[in-house]
Amino acid sequence: MNLNKFFKAILVKSLVEAFFVPIPKTYSKLYSVKVIYDPNNVLHKAKYQHSENSNRVDYAAQELKNVEGIQISSPADDKERALRAIYRVHEKWYVDDVLAMCLKGGGNIDFDTYLTKDSFQVLISTTSAWLDCCQATLNDENEATFALTRPPGHHATSCQAMGFCIINFAAATAMYALEELGAQRISMLDFDVHYGNGVAAIVRKDSRIRYCSLHEKGSFPGTGLEESEGGPNKNIRTIEVEVGCSWKDNYSQRFEKEVIPWLLEHDPDILIVSAGYDALEDDELANLCMQPEDFYLISSKLKESFGNRIMFGLEGGYAVEATSKAIKYTLQPFLEG
């Protein structure tokens, strides 16, 4: 044995240990978030200037594509699955009427909800994106997911479009999880600034689902009065926050003490989040004062309680840059491990 080489090796090892601090492990490459996005959303486009437009998702997609750990992919091409999900929560005649209106070239359903000749294609794609996210989170990868889609859907009832919404993607996704993916219990959170009246109307008779909406008092659609256990199964909770409320006001307190414990008590297989960002101070369609970074806190608290079994789907949010930042903050906790 060459003793000189042996002692030199010991000396080198000692110097390395004494003077070099180990580089901390980084976990960004080990954790990922799947984002489902379809650039063809632009086919659903009003003939006049409208707050609900493709910039909402296209800008966010551009911002997210350079974030390490975020995987952006297209929705599955599975029209039959999407239609099954849609028909579970909407009357067939209503869906047929929507399709017929598109085939005739589109038009206005009401003063702020519209269709184009290609809107039905976008509605199918958006439904598929929400279903893909649910499947990935619940069965495939046990990872948080985000459906970066439009138009929003939480105001649509089983037979009525309103508030930019035509198909209720959140409700369709919840029923898909129960009927096709083997879920037993679903919790649903809606932090859009407006009450998700359509979701509540569709799921209120299903005891397998708990739905909680945290929204601005007195805002569209004018319903959603404070109620701790609504519906015949006491599975609907509506929480109103005052105009001008911020995270540091009582928004955070109500979120932590009333929203999370009630949804967690249901012991859900998955949490479906209707992620609307019109509660942002920059958004002109409402009057709350949330900041983009507040959504990091929301997601962190959700992750602490529900782990990675959370899927998000975009609802409102019309201040394009602020919404994009808020979405990035929403996803950040799930990239940190």
BALOBA-1460 file (C-alpha; in Angstrom, 3 decimals):
// residues 337
<rec num="1" residu="m" x="0.000" y="0.000" z="0.000"/>
<rec num="2" residu="n" x="1.358" y="3.458" z="-0.896"/>
<rec num="3" residu="l" x="1.127" y="5.382" z="2.435"/>
<rec num="4" residu="n" x="1.902" y="8.722" z="0.813"/>
<rec num="5" residu="k" x="-1.150" y="8.455" z="-1.462"/>
<rec num="6" residu="f" x="-3.271" y="7.279" z="1.483"/>
<rec num="7" residu="f" x="-2.359" y="10.257" z="3.683"/>
<rec num="8" residu="k" x="-2.762" y="12.685" z="0.777"/>
<rec num="9" residu="a" x="-6.270" y="11.360" z="0.211"/>
<rec num="10" residu="i" x="-7.124" y="11.823" z="3.890"/>
<rec num="11" residu="l" x="-5.727" y="15.373" z="3.809"/>
<rec num="12" residu="v" x="-7.712" y="16.332" z="0.710"/>
<rec num="13" residu="k" x="-10.927" y="14.925" z="2.203"/>
<rec num="14" residu="s" x="-10.363" y="16.900" z="5.415"/>
<rec num="15" residu="l" x="-9.745" y="20.148" z="3.527"/>
<rec num="16" residu="v" x="-12.892" y="19.692" z="1.454"/>
<rec num="17" residu="e" x="-15.004" y="19.037" z="4.534"/>
<rec num="18" residu="a" x="-13.473" y="22.000" z="6.376"/>
<rec num="19" residu="f" x="-13.702" y="24.696" z="3.714"/>
<rec num="20" residu="f" x="-16.530" y="23.781" z="1.370"/>
<rec num="21" residu="v" x="-20.176" y="24.078" z="2.354"/>
<rec num="22" residu="p" x="-22.349" y="21.404" z="0.699"/>
<rec num="23" residu="i" x="-24.696" y="22.775" z="-1.916"/>
<rec num="24" residu="p" x="-28.294" y="22.346" z="-0.740"/>
<rec num="25" residu="k" x="-30.410" y="20.020" z="-2.787"/>
<rec num="26" residu="t" x="-32.910" y="21.721" z="-5.047"/>
<rec num="27" residu="y" x="-36.257" y="20.088" z="-5.448"/>
<rec num="28" residu="s" x="-37.684" y="22.051" z="-8.344"/>
<rec num="29" residu="k" x="-36.914" y="19.280" z="-10.807"/>
<rec num="30" residu="l" x="-38.478" y="16.628" z="-8.594"/>
<rec num="31" residu="y" x="-41.875" y="18.293" z="-8.319"/>
<rec num="32" residu="s" x="-44.118" y="19.351" z="-11.147"/>
<rec num="33" residu="v" x="-47.511" y="20.778" z="-11.924"/>
<rec num="34" residu="k" x="-49.442" y="19.806" z="-15.027"/>
<rec num="35" residu="v" x="-51.195" y="22.682" z="-16.793"/>
<rec num="36" residu="i" x="-53.709" y="21.896" z="-19.524"/>
<rec num="37" residu="y" x="-54.118" y="24.650" z="-22.112"/>
<rec num="38" residu="d" x="-55.516" y="24.886" z="-25.633"/>
<rec num="39" residu="p" x="-54.529" y="27.889" z="-27.802"/>
<rec num="40" residu="n" x="-57.660" y="27.248" z="-29.866"/>
<rec num="41" residu="n" x="-59.619" y="28.920" z="-27.065"/>
<rec num="42" residu="v" x="-59.310" y="32.023" z="-29.253"/>
<rec num="43" residu="l" x="-62.104" y="30.604" z="-31.436"/>
<rec num="44" residu="h" x="-64.533" y="31.668" z="-28.704"/>
<rec num="45" residu="k" x="-64.294" y="35.383" z="-29.425"/>
<rec num="46" residu="a" x="-66.897" y="38.122" z="-29.163"/>
<rec num="47" residu="k" x="-67.481" y="40.388" z="-32.144"/>
<rec num="48" residu="y" x="-67.072" y="43.370" z="-29.838"/>
<rec num="49" residu="q" x="-64.683" y="44.304" z="-27.024"/>
<rec num="50" residu="h" x="-65.303" y="41.942" z="-24.133"/>
<rec num="51" residu="s" x="-63.607" y="41.336" z="-20.789"/>
<rec num="52" residu="e" x="-63.833" y="37.580" z="-21.279"/>
<rec num="53" residu="n" x="-61.307" y="37.099" z="-24.073"/>
<rec num="54" residu="s" x="-58.373" y="34.877" z="-25.003"/>
<rec num="55" residu="n" x="-55.759" y="37.218" z="-23.520"/>
<rec num="56" residu="r" x="-56.787" y="35.918" z="-20.103"/>
<rec num="57" residu="v" x="-55.280" y="32.486" z="-20.732"/>
<rec num="58" residu="d" x="-52.828" y="33.123" z="-23.569"/>
<rec num="59" residu="y" x="-50.838" y="35.636" z="-21.534"/>
<rec num="60" residu="a" x="-50.722" y="33.301" z="-18.544"/>
<rec num="61" residu="a" x="-49.589" y="30.399" z="-20.743"/>
<rec num="62" residu="q" x="-46.693" y="32.471" z="-22.053"/>
<rec num="63" residu="e" x="-45.678" y="33.363" z="-18.507"/>
<rec num="64" residu="l" x="-45.893" y="29.774" z="-17.267"/>
<rec num="65" residu="k" x="-44.023" y="28.084" z="-20.098"/>
<rec num="66" residu="n" x="-40.654" y="29.264" z="-18.749"/>
<rec num="67" residu="v" x="-41.318" y="28.226" z="-15.151"/>
<rec num="68" residu="e" x="-39.276" y="25.166" z="-14.207"/>
<rec num="69" residu="g" x="-41.454" y="22.285" z="-13.140"/>
<rec num="70" residu="i" x="-44.586" y="23.357" z="-15.007"/>
<rec num="71" residu="q" x="-45.616" y="21.023" z="-17.802"/>
<rec num="72" residu="i" x="-48.047" y="22.514" z="-20.298"/>
<rec num="73" residu="s" x="-49.970" y="20.100" z="-22.476"/>
<rec num="74" residu="s" x="-53.073" y="20.037" z="-24.653"/>
<rec num="75" residu="p" x="-56.418" y="18.533" z="-23.663"/>
<rec num="76" residu="a" x="-57.174" y="14.971" z="-24.664"/>
<rec num="77" residu="d" x="-59.094" y="14.568" z="-27.898"/>
<rec num="78" residu="d" x="-62.012" y="12.667" z="-26.379"/>
<rec num="79" residu="k" x="-65.302" y="14.267" z="-27.371"/>
<rec num="80" residu="e" x="-67.418" y="11.332" z="-26.168"/>
<rec num="81" residu="r" x="-66.010" y="11.550" z="-22.635"/>
<rec num="82" residu="a" x="-66.524" y="15.316" z="-22.577"/>
<rec num="83" residu="l" x="-70.133" y="15.008" z="-23.744"/>
<rec num="84" residu="r" x="-70.873" y="12.331" z="-21.123"/>
<rec num="85" residu="a" x="-69.618" y="14.716" z="-18.453"/>
<rec num="86" residu="i" x="-71.608" y="17.641" z="-19.842"/>
<rec num="87" residu="y" x="-74.868" y="15.690" z="-20.098"/>
<rec num="88" residu="r" x="-74.578" y="14.594" z="-16.460"/>
<rec num="89" residu="v" x="-75.017" y="18.181" z="-15.294"/>
<rec num="90" residu="h" x="-76.957" y="19.849" z="-18.130"/>
<rec num="91" residu="e" x="-80.311" y="19.165" z="-19.735"/>
<rec num="92" residu="k" x="-79.927" y="17.575" z="-23.154"/>
<rec num="93" residu="w" x="-82.226" y="20.104" z="-24.782"/>
<rec num="94" residu="y" x="-80.084" y="22.926" z="-23.415"/>
<rec num="95" residu="v" x="-76.843" y="21.461" z="-24.780"/>
<rec num="96" residu="d" x="-78.553" y="20.824" z="-28.120"/>
<rec num="97" residu="d" x="-79.711" y="24.451" z="-28.207"/>
<rec num="98" residu="v" x="-76.158" y="25.678" z="-27.546"/>
<rec num="99" residu="l" x="-74.853" y="23.526" z="-30.397"/>
<rec num="100" residu="a" x="-77.624" y="24.661" z="-32.728"/>
<rec num="101" residu="m" x="-76.880" y="28.315" z="-32.013"/>
<rec num="102" residu="c" x="-73.202" y="27.727" z="-32.806"/>
<rec num="103" residu="l" x="-74.072" y="25.980" z="-36.064"/>
<rec num="104" residu="k" x="-76.092" y="29.047" z="-37.037"/>
<rec num="105" residu="g" x="-73.062" y="31.283" z="-36.520"/>
<rec num="106" residu="g" x="-73.411" y="32.170" z="-32.839"/>
<rec num="107" residu="g" x="-74.751" y="35.295" z="-31.201"/>
<rec num="108" residu="n" x="-75.592" y="36.683" z="-27.794"/>
<rec num="109" residu="i" x="-77.353" y="34.438" z="-25.280"/>
<rec num="110" residu="d" x="-77.800" y="37.422" z="-22.985"/>
<rec num="111" residu="f" x="-76.239" y="40.873" z="-22.708"/>
<rec num="112" residu="d" x="-72.796" y="39.567" z="-21.675"/>
<rec num="113" residu="t" x="-72.749" y="35.853" z="-22.610"/>
<rec num="114" residu="y" x="-72.075" y="34.986" z="-26.227"/>
<rec num="115" residu="l" x="-71.418" y="32.137" z="-28.653"/>
<rec num="116" residu="t" x="-69.515" y="31.954" z="-31.934"/>
<rec num="117" residu="k" x="-69.708" y="29.361" z="-34.671"/>
<rec num="118" residu="d" x="-66.742" y="27.586" z="-33.056"/>
<rec num="119" residu="s" x="-67.695" y="27.972" z="-29.399"/>
<rec num="120" residu="f" x="-68.969" y="24.406" z="-29.034"/>
<rec num="121" residu="q" x="-65.536" y="23.113" z="-30.052"/>
<rec num="122" residu="v" x="-63.964" y="25.309" z="-27.365"/>
<rec num="123" residu="l" x="-66.488" y="24.137" z="-24.760"/>
<rec num="124" residu="i" x="-65.634" y="20.501" z="-25.504"/>
<rec num="125" residu="s" x="-61.908" y="21.246" z="-25.303"/>
<rec num="126" residu="t" x="-62.319" y="23.140" z="-22.046"/>
<rec num="127" residu="t" x="-64.357" y="20.301" z="-20.544"/>
<rec num="128" residu="s" x="-61.645" y="17.848" z="-21.605"/>
<rec num="129" residu="a" x="-58.972" y="19.993" z="-19.955"/>
<rec num="130" residu="w" x="-60.820" y="19.985" z="-16.625"/>
<rec num="131" residu="l" x="-61.403" y="16.220" z="-16.851"/>
<rec num="132" residu="d" x="-57.737" y="15.598" z="-17.732"/>
<rec num="133" residu="c" x="-56.646" y="17.568" z="-14.693"/>
<rec num="134" residu="c" x="-59.001" y="15.687" z="-12.429"/>
<rec num="135" residu="q" x="-57.847" y="12.322" z="-13.745"/>
<rec num="136" residu="a" x="-54.159" y="13.206" z="-13.420"/>
<rec num="137" residu="t" x="-54.594" y="14.437" z="-9.856"/>
<rec num="138" residu="l" x="-56.906" y="11.687" z="-8.665"/>
<rec num="139" residu="n" x="-55.681" y="8.558" z="-10.388"/>
<rec num="140" residu="d" x="-52.572" y="8.952" z="-12.479"/>
<rec num="141" residu="e" x="-49.883" y="11.018" z="-10.818"/>
<rec num="142" residu="n" x="-51.280" y="12.341" z="-7.526"/>
<rec num="143" residu="e" x="-50.079" y="15.811" z="-8.464"/>
<rec num="144" residu="a" x="-51.683" y="19.209" z="-8.423"/>
<rec num="145" residu="t" x="-53.015" y="20.324" z="-11.796"/>
<rec num="146" residu="f" x="-54.412" y="23.489" z="-13.376"/>
<rec num="147" residu="a" x="-56.922" y="23.797" z="-16.221"/>
<rec num="148" residu="l" x="-55.904" y="27.052" z="-17.891"/>
<rec num="149" residu="t" x="-59.114" y="27.424" z="-19.819"/>
<rec num="150" residu="r" x="-61.938" y="29.696" z="-20.834"/>
<rec num="151" residu="p" x="-64.752" y="30.628" z="-20.803"/>
<rec num="152" residu="p" x="-65.566" y="30.355" z="-17.093"/>
<rec num="153" residu="g" x="-68.390" y="28.034" z="-16.082"/>
<rec num="154" residu="h" x="-69.477" y="28.326" z="-12.458"/>
<rec num="155" residu="h" x="-72.558" y="30.492" z="-13.119"/>
<rec num="156" residu="a" x="-74.082" y="28.113" z="-15.681"/>
<rec num="157" residu="t" x="-77.003" y="26.128" z="-14.311"/>
<rec num="158" residu="s" x="-78.295" y="22.879" z="-15.767"/>
<rec num="159" residu="c" x="-80.352" y="24.809" z="-18.308"/>
<rec num="160" residu="q" x="-79.254" y="28.438" z="-18.327"/>
<rec num="161" residu="a" x="-76.140" y="30.325" z="-19.428"/>
<rec num="162" residu="m" x="-75.185" y="33.537" z="-17.633"/>
<rec num="163" residu="g" x="-72.245" y="35.639" z="-16.519"/>
<rec num="164" residu="f" x="-70.007" y="34.602" z="-19.452"/>
<rec num="165" residu="c" x="-70.661" y="30.926" z="-18.488"/>
<rec num="166" residu="i" x="-72.243" y="28.312" z="-20.762"/>
<rec num="167" residu="i" x="-71.087" y="24.900" z="-19.487"/>
<rec num="168" residu="n" x="-70.454" y="24.220" z="-15.809"/>
<rec num="169" residu="f" x="-67.021" y="22.617" z="-15.970"/>
<rec num="170" residu="a" x="-66.511" y="22.368" z="-12.211"/>
<rec num="171" residu="a" x="-69.762" y="20.499" z="-11.617"/>
<rec num="172" residu="a" x="-69.170" y="18.272" z="-14.652"/>
<rec num="173" residu="t" x="-65.704" y="17.436" z="-13.340"/>
<rec num="174" residu="a" x="-66.981" y="16.572" z="-9.878"/>
<rec num="175" residu="m" x="-69.569" y="14.183" z="-11.282"/>
<rec num="176" residu="y" x="-66.970" y="12.675" z="-13.628"/>
<rec num="177" residu="a" x="-64.722" y="11.949" z="-10.651"/>
<rec num="178" residu="l" x="-67.584" y="10.248" z="-8.822"/>
<rec num="179" residu="e" x="-69.049" y="8.306" z="-11.740"/>
<rec num="180" residu="e" x="-65.969" y="7.364" z="-13.780"/>
<rec num="181" residu="l" x="-62.865" y="7.685" z="-11.596"/>
<rec num="182" residu="g" x="-64.052" y="5.939" z="-8.457"/>
<rec num="183" residu="a" x="-64.050" y="8.920" z="-6.103"/>
<rec num="184" residu="q" x="-66.325" y="8.613" z="-3.090"/>
<rec num="185" residu="r" x="-66.331" y="12.177" z="-1.776"/>
<rec num="186" residu="i" x="-65.525" y="15.515" z="-3.401"/>
<rec num="187" residu="s" x="-64.858" y="18.893" z="-1.812"/>
<rec num="188" residu="m" x="-65.187" y="21.982" z="-3.985"/>
<rec num="189" residu="l" x="-63.819" y="25.444" z="-3.237"/>
<rec num="190" residu="d" x="-64.752" y="28.527" z="-5.238"/>
<rec num="191" residu="f" x="-62.675" y="31.650" z="-4.515"/>
<rec num="192" residu="d" x="-63.910" y="33.552" z="-7.549"/>
<rec num="193" residu="v" x="-65.147" y="36.959" z="-6.410"/>
<rec num="194" residu="h" x="-68.665" y="36.035" z="-7.588"/>
<rec num="195" residu="y" x="-70.907" y="33.351" z="-6.129"/>
<rec num="196" residu="g" x="-70.867" y="30.125" z="-8.137"/>
<rec num="197" residu="n" x="-74.637" y="29.840" z="-8.209"/>
<rec num="198" residu="g" x="-74.588" y="27.268" z="-11.005"/>
<rec num="199" residu="v" x="-72.313" y="24.857" z="-9.155"/>
<rec num="200" residu="a" x="-74.376" y="25.187" z="-5.980"/>
<rec num="201" residu="a" x="-77.626" y="24.552" z="-7.835"/>
<rec num="202" residu="i" x="-76.274" y="21.422" z="-9.516"/>
<rec num="203" residu="v" x="-74.562" y="19.760" z="-6.540"/>
<rec num="204" residu="r" x="-76.821" y="20.783" z="-3.638"/>
<rec num="205" residu="k" x="-78.736" y="17.482" z="-3.670"/>
<rec num="206" residu="d" x="-75.625" y="15.283" z="-3.809"/>
<rec num="207" residu="s" x="-74.326" y="14.459" z="-0.323"/>
<rec num="208" residu="r" x="-71.072" y="13.135" z="-1.799"/>
<rec num="209" residu="i" x="-70.074" y="16.717" z="-2.620"/>
<rec num="210" residu="r" x="-69.364" y="19.700" z="-0.384"/>
<rec num="211" residu="y" x="-69.190" y="23.101" z="-2.048"/>
<rec num="212" residu="c" x="-67.960" y="26.313" z="-0.457"/>
<rec num="213" residu="s" x="-68.013" y="29.712" z="-2.153"/>
<rec num="214" residu="l" x="-66.064" y="32.668" z="-0.748"/>
<rec num="215" residu="h" x="-67.211" y="35.778" z="-2.595"/>
<rec num="216" residu="e" x="-67.864" y="39.507" z="-2.446"/>
<rec num="217" residu="k" x="-71.062" y="40.499" z="-0.703"/>
<rec num="218" residu="g" x="-73.732" y="41.849" z="-3.032"/>
<rec num="219" residu="s" x="-71.900" y="40.990" z="-6.251"/>
<rec num="220" residu="f" x="-73.210" y="39.205" z="-9.358"/>
<rec num="221" residu="p" x="-75.426" y="37.200" z="-9.602"/>
<rec num="222" residu="g" x="-77.063" y="38.739" z="-6.537"/>
<rec num="223" residu="t" x="-77.534" y="35.448" z="-4.676"/>
<rec num="224" residu="g" x="-75.179" y="33.587" z="-2.360"/>
<rec num="225" residu="l" x="-76.244" y="35.117" z="0.915"/>
<rec num="226" residu="e" x="-74.305" y="33.951" z="3.955"/>
<rec num="227" residu="e" x="-75.234" y="30.351" z="4.734"/>
<rec num="228" residu="s" x="-73.237" y="27.832" z="6.747"/>
<rec num="229" residu="e" x="-75.074" y="24.632" z="5.798"/>
<rec num="230" residu="g" x="-77.322" y="25.133" z="2.797"/>
<rec num="231" residu="g" x="-79.193" y="22.618" z="0.708"/>
<rec num="232" residu="p" x="-81.183" y="19.546" z="1.710"/>
<rec num="233" residu="n" x="-77.927" y="17.759" z="2.565"/>
<rec num="234" residu="k" x="-76.354" y="20.766" z="4.296"/>
<rec num="235" residu="n" x="-73.494" y="20.514" z="1.817"/>
<rec num="236" residu="i" x="-73.382" y="24.139" z="0.608"/>
<rec num="237" residu="r" x="-71.519" y="26.878" z="2.460"/>
<rec num="238" residu="t" x="-71.572" y="30.474" z="1.246"/>
<rec num="239" residu="i" x="-69.282" y="33.060" z="2.816"/>
<rec num="240" residu="e" x="-69.577" y="36.728" z="1.975"/>
<rec num="241" residu="v" x="-66.715" y="39.195" z="2.412"/>
<rec num="242" residu="e" x="-67.242" y="42.931" z="2.466"/>
<rec num="243" residu="v" x="-66.426" y="45.299" z="-0.377"/>
<rec num="244" residu="g" x="-62.778" y="46.403" z="-0.174"/>
<rec num="245" residu="c" x="-61.712" y="43.336" z="1.802"/>
<rec num="246" residu="s" x="-58.062" y="42.222" z="1.500"/>
<rec num="247" residu="w" x="-56.238" y="39.100" z="2.633"/>
<rec num="248" residu="k" x="-55.035" y="40.870" z="5.764"/>
<rec num="249" residu="d" x="-58.556" y="41.903" z="6.644"/>
<rec num="250" residu="n" x="-60.935" y="39.123" z="7.560"/>
<rec num="251" residu="y" x="-60.520" y="37.222" z="4.268"/>
<rec num="252" residu="s" x="-57.610" y="35.186" z="5.659"/>
<rec num="253" residu="q" x="-59.386" y="34.579" z="8.955"/>
<rec num="254" residu="r" x="-62.534" y="33.285" z="7.336"/>
<rec num="255" residu="f" x="-60.555" y="31.204" z="4.849"/>
<rec num="256" residu="e" x="-58.508" y="29.508" z="7.565"/>
<rec num="257" residu="k" x="-61.219" y="29.089" z="10.208"/>
<rec num="258" residu="e" x="-64.366" y="28.477" z="8.165"/>
<rec num="259" residu="v" x="-63.483" y="27.306" z="4.661"/>
<rec num="260" residu="i" x="-60.662" y="24.813" z="5.130"/>
<rec num="261" residu="p" x="-61.957" y="22.973" z="8.225"/>
<rec num="262" residu="w" x="-65.417" y="22.507" z="6.719"/>
<rec num="263" residu="l" x="-64.100" y="21.148" z="3.404"/>
<rec num="264" residu="l" x="-61.494" y="18.997" z="5.141"/>
<rec num="265" residu="e" x="-64.097" y="17.495" z="7.474"/>
<rec num="266" residu="h" x="-65.684" y="15.885" z="4.411"/>
<rec num="267" residu="d" x="-62.505" y="13.765" z="3.959"/>
<rec num="268" residu="p" x="-62.497" y="14.225" z="0.176"/>
<rec num="269" residu="d" x="-60.649" y="12.147" z="-2.368"/>
<rec num="270" residu="i" x="-59.893" y="15.348" z="-4.275"/>
<rec num="271" residu="l" x="-60.377" y="19.091" z="-3.855"/>
<rec num="272" residu="i" x="-61.678" y="20.816" z="-6.988"/>
<rec num="273" residu="v" x="-60.962" y="24.538" z="-6.937"/>
<rec num="274" residu="s" x="-62.874" y="27.020" z="-9.067"/>
<rec num="275" residu="a" x="-59.986" y="29.454" z="-9.285"/>
<rec num="276" residu="g" x="-61.271" y="32.905" z="-10.139"/>
<rec num="277" residu="y" x="-58.902" y="35.862" z="-9.863"/>
<rec num="278" residu="d" x="-61.391" y="38.713" z="-10.129"/>
<rec num="279" residu="a" x="-60.925" y="39.322" z="-6.389"/>
<rec num="280" residu="l" x="-57.661" y="41.019" z="-7.330"/>
<rec num="281" residu="e" x="-57.515" y="44.738" z="-6.627"/>
<rec num="282" residu="d" x="-56.586" y="45.414" z="-10.277"/>
<rec num="283" residu="d" x="-59.718" y="43.705" z="-11.569"/>
<rec num="284" residu="e" x="-62.379" y="46.180" z="-12.654"/>
<rec num="285" residu="l" x="-65.261" y="43.708" z="-12.457"/>
<rec num="286" residu="a" x="-65.298" y="43.576" z="-8.663"/>
<rec num="287" residu="n" x="-64.333" y="45.473" z="-5.524"/>
<rec num="288" residu="l" x="-62.005" y="43.343" z="-3.398"/>
<rec num="289" residu="c" x="-58.351" y="44.141" z="-2.760"/>
<rec num="290" residu="m" x="-56.514" y="40.842" z="-3.036"/>
<rec num="291" residu="q" x="-52.924" y="40.891" z="-4.343"/>
<rec num="292" residu="p" x="-51.322" y="38.251" z="-6.611"/>
<rec num="293" residu="e" x="-49.001" y="37.051" z="-3.830"/>
<rec num="294" residu="d" x="-51.997" y="36.352" z="-1.573"/>
<rec num="295" residu="f" x="-52.760" y="33.341" z="-3.732"/>
<rec num="296" residu="y" x="-49.453" y="31.812" z="-2.723"/>
<rec num="297" residu="l" x="-50.750" y="31.864" z="0.855"/>
<rec num="298" residu="i" x="-54.078" y="30.386" z="-0.202"/>
<rec num="299" residu="s" x="-52.388" y="27.530" z="-2.062"/>
<rec num="300" residu="s" x="-49.897" y="26.910" z="0.726"/>
<rec num="301" residu="k" x="-52.712" y="26.497" z="3.222"/>
<rec num="302" residu="l" x="-54.644" y="24.255" z="0.862"/>
<rec num="303" residu="k" x="-51.584" y="22.084" z="0.316"/>
<rec num="304" residu="e" x="-50.988" y="21.799" z="4.052"/>
<rec num="305" residu="s" x="-54.519" y="20.466" z="4.465"/>
<rec num="306" residu="f" x="-55.190" y="18.470" z="1.286"/>
<rec num="307" residu="g" x="-51.710" y="17.594" z="0.028"/>
<rec num="308" residu="n" x="-51.319" y="17.383" z="-3.751"/>
<rec num="309" residu="r" x="-54.787" y="16.021" z="-4.417"/>
<rec num="310" residu="i" x="-55.954" y="19.403" z="-5.654"/>
<rec num="311" residu="m" x="-56.977" y="20.474" z="-9.124"/>
<rec num="312" residu="f" x="-57.565" y="24.083" z="-10.097"/>
<rec num="313" residu="g" x="-59.670" y="25.317" z="-12.987"/>
<rec num="314" residu="l" x="-59.777" y="28.919" z="-14.139"/>
<rec num="315" residu="e" x="-63.025" y="30.784" z="-13.655"/>
<rec num="316" residu="g" x="-62.932" y="34.603" z="-13.607"/>
<rec num="317" residu="g" x="-60.013" y="37.005" z="-13.620"/>
<rec num="318" residu="y" x="-59.981" y="39.844" z="-16.129"/>
<rec num="319" residu="a" x="-56.945" y="41.942" z="-15.194"/>
<rec num="320" residu="v" x="-54.636" y="40.030" z="-17.519"/>
<rec num="321" residu="e" x="-51.211" y="40.749" z="-16.001"/>
<rec num="322" residu="a" x="-52.337" y="40.522" z="-12.378"/>
<rec num="323" residu="t" x="-54.208" y="37.283" z="-13.075"/>
<rec num="324" residu="s" x="-51.137" y="35.766" z="-14.703"/>
<rec num="325" residu="k" x="-49.034" y="36.618" z="-11.649"/>
<rec num="326" residu="a" x="-51.683" y="35.232" z="-9.323"/>
<rec num="327" residu="i" x="-51.787" y="31.941" z="-11.226"/>
<rec num="328" residu="k" x="-48.008" y="31.610" z="-10.904"/>
<rec num="329" residu="y" x="-48.281" y="32.239" z="-7.178"/>
<rec num="330" residu="t" x="-51.083" y="29.677" z="-6.963"/>
<rec num="331" residu="l" x="-48.877" y="26.964" z="-8.452"/>
<rec num="332" residu="q" x="-45.635" y="27.845" z="-6.658"/>
<rec num="333" residu="p" x="-46.218" y="25.855" z="-3.421"/>
<rec num="334" residu="f" x="-46.664" y="22.682" z="-5.464"/>
<rec num="335" residu="l" x="-43.282" y="23.204" z="-7.148"/>
<rec num="336" residu="e" x="-41.504" y="23.493" z="-3.814"/>
<rec num="337" residu="g" x="-42.108" y="19.958" z="-2.637"/>
